[in-house]
Amino acid sequence: MGPGRCLLLLPLLALALRAQQQQLLEYVERRLSLLEERISQWHDQSSRYSTELRDFKNQVLGMLETAEKEREAMRSEAESAAVRVDRLEREVDYLETQNPAPPCVEVDETLMEKQVATAKQRKNEKYTKLTDCSDTIASVRAMKILKRFGSTSGLWTKDAAGNSEKIYVFDGTANDTVYVFPRMREFTLFSATRKAARIKLPYPWVGTGHLVYDGHLYYIRQQGPFQVIKFNLANKTVVDSSVFPAEEQIPVFGLSPFTYIEIAADEEGLWAIYATKEDEKNICLAKLDPTSLDIEQMWDTPCPRENAEGAFVVCGALHVVYNTRLPSRSRVQCVFDVSGTLSPEDASLVYFPKRYGSHSSMKYSPQERQIYAWDDGYQIIYRMEMKKKTEV
């Protein structure tokens, strides 16, 4: 290539370099402009977020101040309520001390031996029914869980023979105080016992086999022999007592070792479910006179104690509820009809819905045809579907 041509190419190369530099500068300017826009957007967003965070902080501080004021107000109200409750309890204790002391009921052992001997003579005889009740349980129609109250074991019930709406609660398996709620509503809505009256019994009770029947409480005395106490709930006095012939304190239910005698009521009256050392494998049944506590008749049933958790009587037929050592679904697996109308083979196998654990008490209400049960601290109502015994 000659010198002349090189001189001609130099201007062209210079123009190309200037064009490239111009494009590079424009590209750098565009990138800087985009970067400035992003920095501006970030600055705006950061400012907005800071403002929102400051507003949220102020809002939270206001809510915390309000919550602190409400907490102080609630604490003040709770302290005031505790003072009123303490004063009320002192007044109740004072009123209880003003009640006359219950009479000391002495047991006539000779008379008791005669009554037991008479009952044993009629042992295992066919029962002559007092009513025309011929129903039996077909199934559990419905289950209603009321609430959870008190200990894992206990008893709650109504008067099995009266029209009273009062709810009687025995918390635990050994105590001397009964809680009385005026209606089901108060028992359901309030978790504490401040809405309940307290009845302090002259002798502590044991187990969960108690019964409220026709204005009287029938319960098992904790200490000494098996003594059934009849307690008048109106005037808070002991009316009568009777030593029950249950030898050496054998629990009647294998899965409820705290219950030695179960007092039950049905359409026929008062019953006692128990166990003796003579036949410790099976459950025994006795008909009681609610007025005198005399044992009118006794039966040895084929229902085993093992894995039994509770029992109740319906129209003269004993229904024993069974479970397992690891609590599962409860079921009526043994039925014994004292009148011989219903054979065990013809009885329905009744299952209770799976719940929480196992029943510590089951009280049948003959007027309402439902069962008041205590299951691991939960109070449950089972409504029963009934059938005639001839239809089963």
Buried (B, 14 or more C-beta within 10 A) or exposed (E): EEEEEEEEEEEEEEEEEEEEEEEEEEEEEEEEEEEEEEEEEEEEEEEEEEEEEEEEEEEEEEEEEEEEEEEEEEEEEEEEEEEEEEEEEEEEEEEEEEEEEBEEBEEEEEEBEEBBEEBEEBEEEEBEBEEEBBBBBBEBEEBEBBBEBBBBBBBBBBBBBBEBEBBBBBBBBEBEBBBBBBEBEBBBEBEEBEBBEEBBBBBBBBBBBBBBBBEBBBBBBBEEEBBBBBBBBEEBBBBBBBBBBBEEEBBBBBBBEBBBBBBBBBBBBBBBBBBBEEEEEBBBBBBBEBEEBBBBBBBBBEBBBEBBBBBBBBBBBBBBBBBEEEBEEBBBBBBBBBBEBBEBEBBBEBEBEEBBBBBBBBBBBBEEBBBBBBBBBBBBBBEBEBBEBEEB
